[in-house]
Amino acid sequence: MTMKFQGNCIPQFKQQDYDIIDYILFFIILLTFLVVYAILSYLILYALKLATDKLKKSFSVSASTMRIPNGPAR
């Protein structure tokens, strides 16, 4: 897109055909963002899995020896 300035100083955009290289660059950038998003989401989910596994381990030891204070609800 080329800008052509007229007398009123409002930029007028002249529509121009896109080349094939523009589409290729767009898809390369899009794929790059998708790959980065996939890697980051995998790392976050893996970190959450590690944290919940540690929590489950710590709760499983304490929950087996813990007594319910008021007993079961009747």
C-alpha positions as CSV (number, residue, x, y, z in Angstrom):
1,M,0.0,0.0,0.0
2,T,1.4,3.4,-1.0
3,M,0.4,6.6,0.7
4,K,-0.4,9.6,-1.5
5,F,-0.7,12.9,0.3
6,Q,-3.1,15.4,-1.0
7,G,-3.6,19.1,0.0
8,N,-5.8,18.4,3.0
9,C,-3.0,16.3,4.7
10,I,-5.2,13.3,5.2
11,P,-3.3,10.2,3.9
12,Q,-5.2,8.5,1.1
13,F,-4.4,4.8,0.8
14,K,-4.3,3.5,-2.8
15,Q,-5.3,-0.1,-3.0
16,Q,-2.8,-2.3,-4.8
17,D,-2.6,-6.0,-5.6
18,Y,-0.7,-8.2,-3.2
19,D,2.1,-10.3,-4.6
20,I,2.5,-14.0,-3.8
21,I,5.4,-13.1,-1.5
22,D,3.1,-11.2,0.8
23,Y,0.9,-14.2,1.2
24,I,3.9,-16.4,1.8
25,L,5.3,-14.1,4.5
26,F,1.9,-13.8,6.1
27,F,1.5,-17.6,6.4
28,I,5.1,-17.9,7.7
29,I,4.4,-15.3,10.4
30,L,1.1,-17.0,11.2
31,L,2.7,-20.4,11.5
32,T,5.4,-19.0,13.7
33,F,2.9,-17.5,16.1
34,L,1.0,-20.8,16.2
35,V,4.1,-22.8,16.9
36,V,5.1,-20.4,19.7
37,Y,1.6,-20.5,21.2
38,A,1.6,-24.3,21.1
39,I,5.0,-24.6,22.8
40,L,4.0,-22.1,25.5
41,S,0.7,-23.7,26.2
42,Y,2.4,-27.1,26.4
43,L,5.0,-25.8,28.9
44,I,2.2,-24.2,31.0
45,L,0.2,-27.3,31.0
46,Y,3.2,-29.4,31.9
47,A,4.1,-27.1,34.8
48,L,0.5,-27.3,36.0
49,K,0.6,-31.1,35.8
50,L,3.9,-31.2,37.8
51,A,2.4,-28.9,40.5
52,T,-0.8,-30.9,40.8
53,D,1.1,-34.1,41.0
54,K,3.1,-32.7,43.9
55,L,-0.1,-31.4,45.6
56,K,-1.7,-34.8,45.1
57,K,1.3,-36.5,46.6
58,S,1.3,-34.2,49.6
59,F,-2.4,-34.5,50.1
60,S,-2.5,-38.3,49.8
61,V,-0.2,-38.7,52.7
62,S,-2.0,-36.3,55.0
63,A,-5.5,-37.3,53.8
64,S,-5.0,-41.0,54.8
65,T,-4.1,-40.1,58.4
66,M,-6.5,-37.2,58.7
67,R,-9.8,-37.7,60.6
68,I,-13.0,-36.0,59.6
69,P,-13.8,-33.6,62.5
70,N,-17.6,-33.9,62.6
71,G,-18.0,-37.3,61.1
72,P,-20.0,-38.1,58.0
73,A,-23.1,-36.0,57.4
74,R,-26.3,-37.9,58.1
